């Protein structure tokens, strides 16, 4: 009787321990999927369709998702992500650029695994922007110290062919499906010719370029924001025409374009963030807000007036007309504009494959021990009943 009591106590202990360890293991799993906020977005690549994820760089980390729900992706150890781009032809083909080395990493499985491509240079610096010509499998990599590197993605590797040396950091790159690309620095604009093997300076704009965007239409349309003359557009990057109808620009005024963005899933939907400049020697800049065009910049209409703070970057929600987020000069936290849902959370679901789940293992061991204890108790109970029946004249037999 005493042994049975001890075994019953041990079984109860093991079961309670298993339950407690299971609860701890579940809590650790919840901790891995803890909900945190996006607060330091540095780059963004909108999806080419509503069926595919967009990508955002936040605080040196990479996230994939849609307008309001995001998931953290694992990136190579030690890499601080600074730029991201995705192929319009192959949405599973994702490229990231490092802030702490002159290298890009390519993933052919939507960010599940990565291959490193070190840029062929002895210069120390960072990758500032990436643009992809999916039709020709060309990747343009902008840097802060070594100009623009042109790479051709051949699947198993990337071949370097073409290098634009610059004395200024690259601010922005856009690439079209016809082999044309534009590169912007703080003061200059360059156009790629011969599929990026040769570059020429664009010098026929009324003022320095401040923003770039491209619509992958047929033929592609390039948009350039300027420092004082609003928006210009072109199909070849050579001849430019004004695209300011509805933006409030009149000859003699100064309309500064803070940023431009195109919805890749709807190439005719374009967003522009603008400000007005007053004066010359001591110019005063007053933010206007964000405007939208759904006819390839032929006409604009105000989407979100903003007079208190200037927009630094626009993040369109693919396939959702009038849905865009804004990063401002005061905050890198996405601000929902128009029809965009509040971007409140991002699900950080990065797993820890090398860490042992000790609490889960303990729960399993305790459960096994409890099972053994229960089995012993059952055997003891059967034997006791058998002995009891034998003491009363043996087991009953069939008549």
Secondary structure by P-SEA (a helix, b strand, c coil): caaaaaaaaaaaaaaaaaaaaaaaaaaaaaaabbbbbbccccbbbbbccccbbbbbbcccccccccccbbbbbbccccccccbbbbbcccccbbbbbbccccbbbbbcccccbbbbbbccccbbbbbcccccccccbbbbbbbccccbbbbbbcccbbbbcbbbbbcccccccccccccbbbbbcccbbbbbcccccbbbbbccccccccbbbbbccccbbbbbbcccccccccccccbbbbccccccccccbbbbbcccccccccccbbbbbbbbbccccbbbbbbbbbbbbcccccbbbbccccccccccbbbbcccccccbbbbcccccccccccccccccccccccccccccaaaaaaaaaaaaaaaaaaaaaaaaaaaaaaaaaaaaccccccc
